[in-house]
């Protein structure tokens, strides 16, 4: 029997890698595609831990390459589920880069990935509810519904008038209506 609810800590994943020559571009910085691969892997593991199911990547929000990560730096990726919906989950990933000889750590990337839990036949499967336990978890949890509604509108899978959480941020009256 599957859990009916879980907490954020149940889905936490931490992965640490060192940037090696084969991971870099011609400027000796970590290739963006390599980092996105690492982010997708930790996010998928986090979603699997929450759902106890096979998961597939449904969407990736904007990944801003804020700071390059140099050859020899250590990269730590931290992923956690921020909210679970019916069959989907939003996962937050933060990437911390570390130049150990210089004793310098910095947040280099943040992103939200969405996963759908599926059964052995590839059909969407119900996921447990997520219960936030502290202020930071609650903030990410509340924001997840707004981010979800925005994703659905951009994918043309939701009418802007139905985006109840976004109405409080924007005046959506009249959007999508014929003049």
N, C-alpha and C positions, 0 to 999 in steps of 0.2 A: 504494500500500500504506500502511495506517495504522500509526502508531507503536504499539509494544507497551507502551511505558512513557514517562512524562513526569515532569518535576519541577514543583514549585509555581511557580517563576519563569516557566515556560512559560504559565501561566494568569493571571498578575497583570494586573489592570486598575486604572487610576487615572483617576478622572473628577473634574473640578472645575467647580463651578457657583457663581454668585452668586445670592443670594436677592433676587429682584426683586418689585415690588409685586404682580404677577399671581400669584406663588407663595405669597402669604401669606393668613392668616386675618384675622379682625377684630381680633386682638390684635397684628397685624404680625409674627407668627411664621410660619415655614415650615409649610405645611399637611402633615399627616402623610401624606396620600395622595400628594402630590407627591414626598415623600421616599421612600415605598415604591416608587413608580414608578422613581425614579432607582436605588434599590437593586436592583430586579428587572432593570433594563437592564444594570448593570455585572456583576451575578452571571451573567446569561445570556451575556454576552460572554466572561466567564471560563470558563464551562462549554463554550462553543463552541470556545474556544482549546484547551482540554484535549482535547476529543473530536473536533475537526475535523468536527462534525456539527451539524445543526439540533438545538436543544434546546427542551424545554418545561418550565415550572415545575411541579414535582410537589408541593412543600410549602414552607411558610415557617414557621420556628420563631418563637417569641415575639420580637416587636420591642418593646423597652421604650423609651418616649420619656423618656429620662433627663433631658435638658436641652433646653429650647426653642432654636431657631435663629432669630435675629432678622433682620428685613429688613436687607439690606445686607451680611450676613455671607457669607463664602465657605465653601462646603461641599466637602470632599474625600472621595470615596468610594473605598475600597480593597477590592478583591475578589480572592480566590484560591481555587482548589480545594484542599480539605483532604484529600479521599480520594475515590477512584473505586471503585465496586463493579462489578457486571457491566455494567449499562446506565445506572446512575445515578451522580451525583456530588454531593457536598456542597460548597457554596461558602460561605466565611466573608466577611462584609462588615463593615467598620468605617467609621464615619462620623466625620470630624473637622470640627468647626465652628471658624471663625476670625473673630474680630472684629479686623480689621487695624488700625483706628485705635487701639484699646485694647491692641494687641500681645498678644492673648489667644487661645490655641488650647485646645480641649478635645474629648475624645471624647464624642460625644453619643448614639451608637447603635451597637449591634452586633447581628448576627443571622446565622443559618445558613439558607440556602436549599438546596433539593434540586432538581436538574434531571435529566431523563431524555433521553438522546440518542436521536434517531429518524432513520430513513432517509427518503427522499423519499416513501414511502408512509405515513409516520406510525407505522411499526413500530419498537419499541425496537431500538437498535443498540449493539453492544458498544463499550466505551470503554477506552482505554489505562489500564494500572495507574499509580498515582501513587507516586513514590519520594520520601519526605521526606529532606532533606539536613542539617537542623540540629535542635537541641533543640526550638525553638518549632514547627517543622513537624511533628516527631515527636509532640509533645503534642497538637496539633490532629488529627493522623492517628489516634492511638489513641482519642481521645475521639469521633471520628466514628462508630465502630462502636457505641458505647454510645448515642449520640444517634439513630442509625439504628434500633437495636432499640427504643428508647423510642417513636419515631415510628410504627413498625410495630405495636407493642402498642396505642398510643392509637387507631390507625386500624383496630384489630381485624383486622390482617393477619398478626399473629404471636401465638402463644400465649406468655404470660409465662414458662412453664417452658422455652421454647426460647431465651430471651434469655440466652445464655451470658455475655455481658459485663456484664449488669446483675446477675446473681447475685452477683458479687463486691461490688457496692455495697449490695444489699438481700438480705434473706432472703426469697426468692421461694418457698420450699417451702410448699406448701399453697395458694398463690394459684390460683384457678381450679378447684380440686378440690372435688367435692361432699362435703358432710359426711355 
